[in-house]
């Protein structure tokens, strides 16, 4: 079929040593040309194979032979042995780490990949607007199994034993949540799906709803059977129009096929799902605020207890779970609690989807078993820091979390380790920052977000966060004092202790964690009035180095406020009083005469 | 559509769907299958245009293919991405697809089985 007899794939992803990979690619091309094989053999550059750590990788098709740890010097042997004589180069074959056994098949190699897709199993694979594709991929099989072969108690036990914890942020055991909701007696109960994903830079729930909506619908029906509810509600933000449209299509198709609605699969169990729209308020991700918003009230939280499991939507027992949590349910039912609990760490089971954002090469979604380290996530799967810069910090948990630094790179990521490190799992946003990011500004950015999103019900959050933000503004403007740093810390602790809901209780976390990990940066802003990363405009000063300036007047002509003066062919000077620090002069200068201090 | 009345019905339907898909694959007219990853991040980078381009061009060039829209795989850095499965072969995901790239994929890979740059190899395991 192909006009080429053989094709050689070389990974030139950014993950491994990019330079070596390029050399390897060049060498393979040269070798094939040396034997005049360029019309028979094609060498192709590809992205990452996910076997990082053993890169560079070479894959030969047909035959699907995978070579690992290939150096540019190995090119000749691959061509003379494998390509010409058809003998695989044994010493380069993919081997098991401890035993040294050769991994021959694709499946065996696959087990060594860092990513494991459970939640994202069907995303990008099936057509989300065609229920038959979902059914072909196994959707609703778990629901059938639960309805005909299990009691509600039995199904809840499986979820409990699996060790699944809520993926929305807090990490509360899902099985226990279901059990509590099932024990509360009531004529009506509700299953609520929290799809109000609000963290800046997080979009895993959106992707699941857009790529595999039936996974969520099925799991909600399973939950309905377990806790004794006949109605499910999906609370989704109206900013996700595509996810909403696909959900509506999926719900209608499921009804048409008899997989939602009355008497599902002839078992007598009835369950239907409705959609409730949110207006995109961050606080509505908090379950009590979410329920109020669904009832048509203001999206404001109330004190717990009573928990929604006792008194939720319309005062009835309600079980609220996040999209990603629901997406884990069917595989657990089908493959068993033990299978799931064998993945992950001691107290955090299964996988977690992360949305990689910020200064990282491979921006996007990844799914890894709990216990994967930050280093593996950033440097191997994420392809490292953009432009070869130095890693500074990663923010997990969005505006409610904290930052992890270089010293945290090797801790296994799970719920408890992140808490111990002063951050939190949150919904899975992971924003990577490099040496050019100012951590005081980062804290200010997240606080700006919480100030904006605070519902205003309780004073610590409404007033406290505003004052915190003012202090940070002060510091980044070079007006801070050492006493301000103490004030920042004390106020943060008070806000944490006294706020009504999770939003306020966690909003000072970015401040506390940057203060803890990057105190020197705060001190530089306060004492030396300098921003080490060169981000805080008020603290920057542009200078002309006399020795480098040839007096070409280019800078003076481009300056929008006429702050630069000097005679032609004489060194120029910048008047700091007038300068607005726009940087136009630095960009224009061809002699590197303008520097930032 | 008759509703599903029991888990056995569901299994039967599933087998029927799979069989139908296989019959297509094994029949005399084998089809190329293309998935255009059309979630929000795919669409934001132009997946809709690529979908229309593929449907239009494949028809024009007389290539019997099924083109479907799916969600995203998470390769946001390389969107738009498409997955191409030639009859009887393993699928390949191509990233950074624009009209030029899509044309290259049709001419080189779909017509001649020649791989092009921009392949995103499977980098995960699944269940």
HADDOCK unambig.tbl for C-alpha pairs under 7 A between the chains (distance, minus, plus):
assign (segid A and resid 1 and name CA) (segid B and resid 112 and name CA) 6.48 0.50 0.50
assign (segid A and resid 1 and name CA) (segid B and resid 113 and name CA) 6.34 0.50 0.50
assign (segid A and resid 2 and name CA) (segid B and resid 112 and name CA) 4.97 0.50 0.50
assign (segid A and resid 2 and name CA) (segid B and resid 113 and name CA) 4.34 0.50 0.50
assign (segid A and resid 2 and name CA) (segid B and resid 114 and name CA) 6.01 0.50 0.50
assign (segid A and resid 3 and name CA) (segid B and resid 112 and name CA) 6.17 0.50 0.50
assign (segid A and resid 4 and name CA) (segid B and resid 114 and name CA) 6.93 0.50 0.50
assign (segid A and resid 44 and name CA) (segid B and resid 115 and name CA) 6.80 0.50 0.50
assign (segid A and resid 44 and name CA) (segid B and resid 116 and name CA) 6.42 0.50 0.50
assign (segid A and resid 44 and name CA) (segid B and resid 117 and name CA) 5.98 0.50 0.50
assign (segid A and resid 45 and name CA) (segid B and resid 117 and name CA) 5.45 0.50 0.50
assign (segid A and resid 46 and name CA) (segid B and resid 117 and name CA) 6.06 0.50 0.50
assign (segid A and resid 46 and name CA) (segid B and resid 118 and name CA) 5.61 0.50 0.50
assign (segid A and resid 46 and name CA) (segid B and resid 119 and name CA) 4.71 0.50 0.50
assign (segid A and resid 46 and name CA) (segid B and resid 120 and name CA) 6.02 0.50 0.50
assign (segid A and resid 46 and name CA) (segid B and resid 121 and name CA) 6.97 0.50 0.50
assign (segid A and resid 47 and name CA) (segid B and resid 118 and name CA) 6.70 0.50 0.50
assign (segid A and resid 47 and name CA) (segid B and resid 119 and name CA) 5.83 0.50 0.50
assign (segid A and resid 47 and name CA) (segid B and resid 120 and name CA) 4.65 0.50 0.50
assign (segid A and resid 47 and name CA) (segid B and resid 121 and name CA) 6.18 0.50 0.50
assign (segid A and resid 48 and name CA) (segid B and resid 120 and name CA) 6.53 0.50 0.50
assign (segid A and resid 48 and name CA) (segid B and resid 121 and name CA) 6.29 0.50 0.50
assign (segid A and resid 48 and name CA) (segid B and resid 123 and name CA) 6.71 0.50 0.50
assign (segid A and resid 49 and name CA) (segid B and resid 121 and name CA) 5.24 0.50 0.50
assign (segid A and resid 49 and name CA) (segid B and resid 122 and name CA) 6.06 0.50 0.50
assign (segid A and resid 49 and name CA) (segid B and resid 123 and name CA) 4.70 0.50 0.50
assign (segid A and resid 50 and name CA) (segid B and resid 123 and name CA) 3.99 0.50 0.50
assign (segid A and resid 50 and name CA) (segid B and resid 124 and name CA) 6.42 0.50 0.50
assign (segid A and resid 110 and name CA) (segid B and resid 124 and name CA) 6.96 0.50 0.50
assign (segid A and resid 110 and name CA) (segid B and resid 125 and name CA) 5.56 0.50 0.50
assign (segid A and resid 111 and name CA) (segid B and resid 125 and name CA) 6.44 0.50 0.50
assign (segid A and resid 113 and name CA) (segid B and resid 123 and name CA) 6.52 0.50 0.50
assign (segid A and resid 113 and name CA) (segid B and resid 124 and name CA) 5.59 0.50 0.50
assign (segid A and resid 113 and name CA) (segid B and resid 125 and name CA) 6.34 0.50 0.50
assign (segid A and resid 114 and name CA) (segid B and resid 124 and name CA) 6.64 0.50 0.50
assign (segid A and resid 115 and name CA) (segid B and resid 123 and name CA) 6.98 0.50 0.50
assign (segid A and resid 115 and name CA) (segid B and resid 124 and name CA) 4.51 0.50 0.50
assign (segid A and resid 115 and name CA) (segid B and resid 125 and name CA) 6.11 0.50 0.50
assign (segid A and resid 116 and name CA) (segid B and resid 124 and name CA) 5.60 0.50 0.50
assign (segid A and resid 116 and name CA) (segid B and resid 125 and name CA) 4.83 0.50 0.50
assign (segid A and resid 116 and name CA) (segid B and resid 126 and name CA) 5.52 0.50 0.50
assign (segid A and resid 117 and name CA) (segid B and resid 124 and name CA) 6.86 0.50 0.50
assign (segid A and resid 117 and name CA) (segid B and resid 125 and name CA) 6.23 0.50 0.50
assign (segid A and resid 117 and name CA) (segid B and resid 126 and name CA) 4.73 0.50 0.50
assign (segid A and resid 117 and name CA) (segid B and resid 127 and name CA) 6.81 0.50 0.50
assign (segid A and resid 118 and name CA) (segid B and resid 126 and name CA) 6.45 0.50 0.50
assign (segid A and resid 118 and name CA) (segid B and resid 127 and name CA) 6.28 0.50 0.50
assign (segid A and resid 121 and name CA) (segid B and resid 126 and name CA) 6.25 0.50 0.50
assign (segid A and resid 121 and name CA) (segid B and resid 127 and name CA) 6.92 0.50 0.50
assign (segid A and resid 123 and name CA) (segid B and resid 71 and name CA) 5.43 0.50 0.50
assign (segid A and resid 123 and name CA) (segid B and resid 72 and name CA) 6.01 0.50 0.50
assign (segid A and resid 123 and name CA) (segid B and resid 73 and name CA) 5.59 0.50 0.50
assign (segid A and resid 124 and name CA) (segid B and resid 37 and name CA) 5.79 0.50 0.50
assign (segid A and resid 124 and name CA) (segid B and resid 70 and name CA) 5.04 0.50 0.50
assign (segid A and resid 124 and name CA) (segid B and resid 71 and name CA) 4.50 0.50 0.50
assign (segid A and resid 124 and name CA) (segid B and resid 72 and name CA) 4.80 0.50 0.50
assign (segid A and resid 124 and name CA) (segid B and resid 73 and name CA) 4.78 0.50 0.50
assign (segid A and resid 125 and name CA) (segid B and resid 70 and name CA) 6.50 0.50 0.50
assign (segid A and resid 126 and name CA) (segid B and resid 70 and name CA) 5.79 0.50 0.50
assign (segid A and resid 127 and name CA) (segid B and resid 68 and name CA) 6.66 0.50 0.50
assign (segid A and resid 127 and name CA) (segid B and resid 69 and name CA) 5.87 0.50 0.50
assign (segid A and resid 127 and name CA) (segid B and resid 70 and name CA) 4.53 0.50 0.50
assign (segid A and resid 128 and name CA) (segid B and resid 70 and name CA) 6.05 0.50 0.50
assign (segid A and resid 128 and name CA) (segid B and resid 71 and name CA) 6.88 0.50 0.50
assign (segid A and resid 132 and name CA) (segid B and resid 17 and name CA) 6.95 0.50 0.50
assign (segid A and resid 135 and name CA) (segid B and resid 14 and name CA) 5.84 0.50 0.50
assign (segid A and resid 136 and name CA) (segid B and resid 14 and name CA) 5.02 0.50 0.50
assign (segid A and resid 136 and name CA) (segid B and resid 17 and name CA) 6.30 0.50 0.50
assign (segid A and resid 136 and name CA) (segid B and resid 18 and name CA) 6.20 0.50 0.50
assign (segid A and resid 144 and name CA) (segid B and resid 7 and name CA) 5.02 0.50 0.50
assign (segid A and resid 207 and name CA) (segid B and resid 39 and name CA) 6.81 0.50 0.50
assign (segid A and resid 207 and name CA) (segid B and resid 71 and name CA) 6.84 0.50 0.50
assign (segid A and resid 207 and name CA) (segid B and resid 72 and name CA) 6.54 0.50 0.50
assign (segid A and resid 210 and name CA) (segid B and resid 39 and name CA) 5.95 0.50 0.50
assign (segid A and resid 210 and name CA) (segid B and resid 71 and name CA) 5.43 0.50 0.50
assign (segid A and resid 211 and name CA) (segid B and resid 39 and name CA) 6.93 0.50 0.50
assign (segid A and resid 211 and name CA) (segid B and resid 70 and name CA) 6.17 0.50 0.50
assign (segid A and resid 211 and name CA) (segid B and resid 71 and name CA) 3.71 0.50 0.50
assign (segid A and resid 211 and name CA) (segid B and resid 72 and name CA) 6.36 0.50 0.50
assign (segid A and resid 256 and name CA) (segid B and resid 3 and name CA) 6.64 0.50 0.50
assign (segid A and resid 257 and name CA) (segid B and resid 1 and name CA) 6.95 0.50 0.50
assign (segid A and resid 257 and name CA) (segid B and resid 2 and name CA) 6.90 0.50 0.50
assign (segid A and resid 257 and name CA) (segid B and resid 3 and name CA) 4.57 0.50 0.50
assign (segid A and resid 257 and name CA) (segid B and resid 4 and name CA) 5.77 0.50 0.50
assign (segid A and resid 258 and name CA) (segid B and resid 3 and name CA) 4.77 0.50 0.50
assign (segid A and resid 258 and name CA) (segid B and resid 4 and name CA) 5.33 0.50 0.50
assign (segid A and resid 265 and name CA) (segid B and resid 4 and name CA) 5.54 0.50 0.50
assign (segid A and resid 265 and name CA) (segid B and resid 5 and name CA) 4.21 0.50 0.50
assign (segid A and resid 265 and name CA) (segid B and resid 6 and name CA) 4.22 0.50 0.50
assign (segid A and resid 265 and name CA) (segid B and resid 7 and name CA) 6.19 0.50 0.50
assign (segid A and resid 266 and name CA) (segid B and resid 5 and name CA) 4.72 0.50 0.50
assign (segid A and resid 266 and name CA) (segid B and resid 6 and name CA) 5.40 0.50 0.50
assign (segid A and resid 362 and name CA) (segid B and resid 77 and name CA) 5.41 0.50 0.50
assign (segid A and resid 363 and name CA) (segid B and resid 76 and name CA) 5.74 0.50 0.50
assign (segid A and resid 363 and name CA) (segid B and resid 77 and name CA) 5.00 0.50 0.50
assign (segid A and resid 364 and name CA) (segid B and resid 74 and name CA) 4.98 0.50 0.50
assign (segid A and resid 364 and name CA) (segid B and resid 75 and name CA) 5.27 0.50 0.50
assign (segid A and resid 364 and name CA) (segid B and resid 76 and name CA) 4.47 0.50 0.50
assign (segid A and resid 364 and name CA) (segid B and resid 77 and name CA) 6.22 0.50 0.50
assign (segid A and resid 365 and name CA) (segid B and resid 74 and name CA) 4.23 0.50 0.50
assign (segid A and resid 365 and name CA) (segid B and resid 75 and name CA) 6.67 0.50 0.50
assign (segid A and resid 366 and name CA) (segid B and resid 74 and name CA) 6.55 0.50 0.50
